[in-house]
Amino acid sequence: MIQVVYVLNGPNLNLLGAREPDIYGHTTLEDVENSTQQAGNSAGLSIHFLQSNEEGALVNWIQEARDKAAGLIINAAGYTHTSVAIMDALIAAEIPIIEVHLSNIYKREDFRHHSYVSKTATGVICGFGAHGYVMAVDAMAKLLKSDQ
């Protein structure tokens, strides 16, 4: 049976490629989804890729992943630094979690150095641009194989 991995994306990631390309690059979210899907196929995983600008939608998808997914990859974007609700949902998920950021959040503004998501994550990947998602899928595949 193919394992499902949810890949959740937070606010403003729908603007990738157009928003602050000097920080986030010219890759679109559709490009990220395509490379993530390809990585999932290569790893034998089914990727469920979602994006929302709304905190509640992300919480609902995290809760859904608890029952339907073997693992979760999340770029909570701005909610990374503010959302206790997302952190609480991730704690309740009880599945492996990998946090992803396109930029190196530790080279940016001080407020970005704090992550509520990191408190729940098995691992964190940041600063590798869109390739970070592919790295996260590879890491998740290894985590899930070691759990079997």
Secondary structure, DSSP 8 states (H G I E B T S, - for coil): --EEEEEEE-TTGGGTTTS-HHHH-S--HHHHHHHHHHHHHHHTEEEEEEE-S-HHHHHHHHHHHHHH-SEEEEE-GGGGGT-HHHHHHHHHH-S-EEEEESS-GGGS-GGGG--TTTTT-SEEEESSTTHHHHHHHHHHHHHHHHT-
